[in-house]
Amino acid sequence: MELKLKILHRDRQCLYCRKPLCKKTVKLNEYIPGDNSEHNLVASCYDCFYKKGNSMPLNFIQELINERQDTFRNGKNFNSN
């Protein structure tokens, strides 16, 4: 089985924002930057893949939490741009 499909089958959604993923939308992301071994790869959506970049996972997750809190404080829909 192709690695991308294997990770998708295991994770099924973006590790960071929990969006459901499919073969066309999944991006493989290094959980700990610099280690591209299979056990370190996680399923990610396009947005989280590019936003995370080389950040450490807990730093990126904290950024997402802060973004959501700011969005809710401002009364905006989280999914709107």
Secondary structure in CASP SS format (residue, H / E / C, confidence):
PFRMAT SS
TARGET T0000
AUTHOR 0000-0000-0000
METHOD secondary structure of the structure
MODEL  1
M C 1.00
E C 1.00
L H 1.00
K H 1.00
L H 1.00
K H 1.00
I H 1.00
L H 1.00
H H 1.00
R H 1.00
D H 1.00
R C 1.00
Q E 1.00
C C 1.00
L C 1.00
Y C 1.00
C C 1.00
R C 1.00
K C 1.00
P E 1.00
L C 1.00
C C 1.00
K C 1.00
K C 1.00
T C 1.00
V C 1.00
K E 1.00
L E 1.00
N E 1.00
E E 1.00
Y C 1.00
I C 1.00
P C 1.00
G C 1.00
D C 1.00
N C 1.00
S C 1.00
E H 1.00
H H 1.00
N H 1.00
L E 1.00
V E 1.00
A E 1.00
S E 1.00
C C 1.00
Y H 1.00
D H 1.00
C H 1.00
F H 1.00
Y H 1.00
K H 1.00
K H 1.00
G C 1.00
N C 1.00
S C 1.00
M C 1.00
P H 1.00
L H 1.00
N H 1.00
F H 1.00
I H 1.00
Q H 1.00
E H 1.00
L H 1.00
I H 1.00
N H 1.00
E H 1.00
R H 1.00
Q H 1.00
D H 1.00
T H 1.00
F H 1.00
R H 1.00
N C 1.00
G C 1.00
K C 1.00
N C 1.00
F C 1.00
N C 1.00
S C 1.00
N C 1.00
END
